[in-house]
């Protein structure tokens, strides 16, 4: 697992939005999986640990009584004729994504993180979450549609504020 620790910490961060909580989540998942390690098929260990992390974080969200925050963000627009965003823009976009993801149900968030942040196939996500491929497709489609709608609303709100600021400056 030493060579996979970076991947696990990245997934932990996507699930928790906090580096310390991510390390704790990885540690807790590895502790729980350790007793079953000998029963796992070679090559399935990482997926089993990731699935355990998703389940542990879902439990944390339930105990908190609200959805856990996932700050997943994939830079968009680069290479599509747009400039690379500056650091401030990147931070603002990440915050908007985190806010939008927070509003998704846990299954949709988990599917989006595993599919798009971890680049897993639909079948791999289905196996890791213990759901059907159809459920992965459905959760992913609905989650992405909600994200697009929320981000478009947030973007329009930002543009409206910028227009107001420009008028005040005149």
SELUMKOL-6527 format. One line per 8 residues: number of its first residue (from 1); for each residue x, z, y of C-alpha. Coordinates in Angstrom, 3 decimals. Each point is the difference from the previous one (the first is absolute). Layout:
REM residues N
NUM) X Z Y  ...
***
This chain:
REM residues 170
1) 0.000 0.000 0.000  3.008 0.242 2.288  -0.062 -3.740 0.642  -3.763 0.117 0.673  0.044 3.004 2.339  -0.066 -2.215 3.100  -3.103 -1.810 -1.259  -1.717 3.286 -0.860
9) 0.805 1.502 3.399  -1.349 -3.132 1.687  -3.263 0.256 -1.939  -0.125 3.726 0.772  0.393 -0.734 3.689  -2.762 -2.618 -0.135  -2.260 2.572 -1.616  0.810 2.971 2.249
17) 1.384 -1.319 3.317  2.506 2.854 0.020  3.553 -0.168 -1.419  -0.001 3.641 -1.116  -3.392 -0.306 -1.669  1.173 -3.252 -1.617  2.991 1.770 -1.558  -2.262 2.811 -1.203
25) -2.448 -2.505 -1.469  2.767 -1.840 -1.874  1.422 3.298 -1.268  -3.402 1.243 -1.167  -0.768 -3.305 -1.743  3.368 -0.054 -1.773  -0.473 3.624 -1.051  -3.390 -0.785 -1.511
33) 1.180 -3.189 -1.699  3.205 1.534 -1.398  -1.804 1.698 -2.889  -1.509 -3.331 -1.093  3.087 -2.141 0.593  0.758 -0.449 -3.707  -3.514 -1.333 -0.636  0.281 -2.764 2.604
41) 0.897 -3.538 -0.998  3.219 -1.323 1.488  -0.721 -1.768 3.277  -3.237 1.898 0.677  1.601 3.121 1.459  -0.043 -1.067 3.657  -3.640 -1.059 -0.175  -0.966 3.288 -1.631
49) 1.767 1.974 2.744  -1.663 -2.098 2.739  -3.415 0.510 -1.579  0.659 3.741 -0.170  0.972 -0.047 3.692  -3.239 -1.780 0.951  -2.038 2.510 -1.999  1.833 2.994 1.470
57) -0.514 -1.300 3.533  -3.676 -0.646 -0.728  -0.278 3.647 -1.063  1.674 1.086 3.245  -2.463 -2.106 2.000  -2.930 1.576 -1.829  1.316 3.494 0.662  0.388 -0.834 3.686
65) -3.549 -1.316 0.067  1.023 -3.265 1.592  1.803 -3.199 -0.856  3.788 0.207 -0.031  1.834 -2.066 2.562  1.904 -3.016 -1.230  2.288 -1.607 2.563  0.489 -3.239 -1.889
73) 0.899 -2.898 2.226  1.388 -3.404 -0.789  1.350 -1.795 3.048  -2.251 -2.938 0.749  0.604 -3.091 2.010  3.758 -0.230 -0.496  0.959 -3.525 -0.909  -3.406 -1.272 1.043
81) 1.119 -1.154 3.421  -0.117 3.506 1.455  2.857 2.085 1.306  1.214 2.987 -1.965  -1.799 3.004 1.518  2.035 2.555 1.883  0.255 3.571 -1.250  -2.832 1.304 2.207
89) -2.317 -2.753 -1.204  0.952 0.705 -3.612  -0.768 3.715 0.420  -3.344 -0.782 1.667  -0.948 -2.422 -2.783  0.984 2.537 -2.650  -2.175 2.615 1.709  -2.939 -2.384 0.099
97) 0.480 -0.810 -3.686  0.268 3.692 -0.888  -3.209 0.778 1.882  -1.827 -2.863 -1.708  1.300 0.934 -3.456  -1.047 3.609 0.506  -3.602 -1.149 0.129  0.108 -1.794 -3.374
105) -1.111 1.661 -3.231  2.916 1.215 -2.171  -0.364 -2.749 -2.638  0.091 -2.779 2.583  3.071 1.554 1.665  1.786 0.404 -3.333  -0.742 -3.621 -0.968  1.214 -1.316 3.355
113) 3.213 2.058 -0.128  0.814 -0.927 -3.595  -0.924 -3.693 0.422  1.506 -0.719 3.387  2.604 2.674 0.680  1.348 0.219 -3.554  -0.655 -3.689 -0.785  -1.671 0.746 -3.330
121) -2.266 -2.527 -1.673  -3.723 0.684 -0.359  0.525 0.697 -3.689  2.814 2.468 0.718  -2.126 1.827 2.588  -2.883 0.133 -2.474  2.262 1.509 -2.654  1.497 2.541 2.401
129) -3.364 1.153 1.327  -1.815 -0.209 -3.329  -2.636 -2.415 1.313  -0.960 -3.582 -0.782  1.573 -3.034 1.655  -3.431 -0.769 1.447  -0.117 3.460 1.596  3.448 -0.642 1.513
137) -1.169 -3.335 1.425  -3.176 1.550 1.366  1.705 3.050 1.528  2.760 -2.147 1.457  -2.389 -2.530 1.480  -2.285 2.624 1.516  2.913 2.077 1.267  1.719 -2.955 1.658
145) -3.270 -1.119 1.598  -0.513 3.481 1.450  3.597 0.113 1.214  -0.305 -3.374 1.703  -3.224 1.021 1.721  1.381 3.344 1.177  3.284 -1.480 1.180  -1.811 -2.771 1.873
153) -2.154 2.623 1.724  3.080 2.059 0.882  1.832 -3.091 1.274  -2.955 -0.947 2.207  -0.087 3.541 1.378  3.718 -0.174 0.860  -0.473 -3.364 1.738  -2.906 1.411 2.004
161) 2.164 2.939 1.142  2.850 -2.346 0.937  -2.408 -2.093 2.089  -1.242 3.164 1.741  3.593 1.117 0.671  0.860 -3.403 1.455  -2.991 0.147 2.354  0.918 3.521 1.131
169) 3.577 -1.128 0.668  -1.222 -2.790 2.309
***
